[in-house]
Amino acid sequence: MKKTVTANISGIVFHIDEDAYEKLNNYLGNVRSHFSDDESGNEILSDIESRIAEMLQDKISSSKQVVTIQDIDVIISQLGQPGQMKDEDPDPGTGQQKESPKTEKTSKRLYRDPDNQMLSGVCGGIGAYFNVDPTWIRIAFILLTLLYSSGIIAYIILWIVVPKARTTAEKLEMRGEKVNISNIEKSFKEEMEGVKTNIDNLSKEAGEKFKKKRNDEEASNTLANILGALLKAIGIILGIALVMAGLFMMVTIIISFIAPGVEPFSYFLRVPYLLQDIIQPGWLSAIAFTGLLLTIVIPVIGLIYLGAKLIFDINSKSGSLPIILVLLWVLGIIVFVLAVIKSVVLI
Amino acid sequence: MNLENTKAQMRKGVLELCILSLLAGKEAYASEIIEKLKARKLLVVEGTIYPLLTRLKNDGLLSYRWEESTGGPPRKYYKITPLGETVLSELKKSWSNLVESVNKLTENNKN
């Protein structure tokens, strides 16, 4: 048994196997991007589509009502790949001139890589920019964090400042590859492959969600709706309060750490000030300092994160952020305790 | 050397002449043109024809009208224009010159 989709091709309705549809859609996408710089590209595409509709009509009958992937393969081999289709340039000279500035324009840009992300894709993007395995970049950031948390601060700044690579062209730019049709085609194909492997999980998930939604709908009534809206409003207000409190605490902590003696912030947090008395200045105190900062700052980040979640979308997936926060927190405690013990022993 | 590529280039060059000749005196839609070209092994992949037809139409050598078909999508019937006729006769002339010259050259080299 196979799932089919219906598709409107040139005004005719076809039942197509899902995999066949995927393939045809991919093919038409390639043809479209191939003719995208041609002003009559749309016309050519619709001519080709109507030819496909014609050929598909020949392939189906009352005993075979569904278009299969074999049909699509035959049609594609009959029509040819987009690269074979291009009408010759009226003047070959101009054609080459058109190509060259495009290839020269190749420049790398720093993006966040959504295909290679643990948290936000900052490290993936930097890795792509310098052509290094992102894991090394991640290790570098963690090591930098041991130096007065500069890693975390740099990371957050990059997260805010560096844009995410959304389109295929941007992803190519990120890797420093030429933005031309064959490359876009290539990376599109790679993406499609990834999509295919995920499609089973996805459809399963969608099915479950749909079922759940239906149950929800059956159970819902106006009272529940009102109650839900009220709860949501309370959640948002609570979220805003959490975020604001978290941000205030953050500022206080940072200032008390940078300048431990400054009034009035030192009233809020005397710990770093006291720490200076216990531990002799030097590399150990720097490490203890960082450990302590992590231990205190991370719960605050968690608070802001929780608040943000309450404001925007409670049901969204958390990803790996909470786990990373907890790990960093534990790391901070261990580093702090070890550094303090070590310095006491040294004294 | 890529033999298939050279052959394809040769065919591509004369495709315009072939399409104009096919449409001279008789209108046809894309699939009919494709069938005829394929029967004579002048066309390998069908996709080539669409950009070509569109360009000939944009250059004013062809015109077209829509016609409903039974069951299938509406068809574009192409027709040659007076300008197309002039271009066709020019192309025919240069084609026969070309064939003659090429034949002479290849024959001479044989001997």
Boltz contact constraints between the chains, C-beta under 6 A:
constraints:
  - contact:
      token1: [A, 10]
      token2: [B, 73]
      max_distance: 6.0
  - contact:
      token1: [A, 11]
      token2: [B, 73]
      max_distance: 6.0
  - contact:
      token1: [A, 12]
      token2: [B, 73]
      max_distance: 6.0
  - contact:
      token1: [A, 40]
      token2: [B, 54]
      max_distance: 6.0
  - contact:
      token1: [A, 43]
      token2: [B, 54]
      max_distance: 6.0
  - contact:
      token1: [A, 44]
      token2: [B, 50]
      max_distance: 6.0
  - contact:
      token1: [A, 44]
      token2: [B, 51]
      max_distance: 6.0
  - contact:
      token1: [A, 44]
      token2: [B, 54]
      max_distance: 6.0
  - contact:
      token1: [A, 47]
      token2: [B, 50]
      max_distance: 6.0
  - contact:
      token1: [A, 48]
      token2: [B, 50]
      max_distance: 6.0
  - contact:
      token1: [A, 50]
      token2: [B, 73]
      max_distance: 6.0
  - contact:
      token1: [A, 53]
      token2: [B, 73]
      max_distance: 6.0
  - contact:
      token1: [A, 54]
      token2: [B, 31]
      max_distance: 6.0
  - contact:
      token1: [A, 54]
      token2: [B, 72]
      max_distance: 6.0
  - contact:
      token1: [A, 57]
      token2: [B, 72]
      max_distance: 6.0
  - contact:
      token1: [A, 78]
      token2: [B, 46]
      max_distance: 6.0
  - contact:
      token1: [A, 79]
      token2: [B, 46]
      max_distance: 6.0
  - contact:
      token1: [A, 79]
      token2: [B, 47]
      max_distance: 6.0
  - contact:
      token1: [A, 80]
      token2: [B, 45]
      max_distance: 6.0
  - contact:
      token1: [A, 80]
      token2: [B, 47]
      max_distance: 6.0
  - contact:
      token1: [A, 84]
      token2: [B, 45]
      max_distance: 6.0
  - contact:
      token1: [A, 85]
      token2: [B, 47]
      max_distance: 6.0
  - contact:
      token1: [A, 85]
      token2: [B, 48]
      max_distance: 6.0
  - contact:
      token1: [A, 87]
      token2: [B, 51]
      max_distance: 6.0
  - contact:
      token1: [A, 87]
      token2: [B, 52]
      max_distance: 6.0
  - contact:
      token1: [A, 87]
      token2: [B, 55]
      max_distance: 6.0
  - contact:
      token1: [A, 88]
      token2: [B, 12]
      max_distance: 6.0
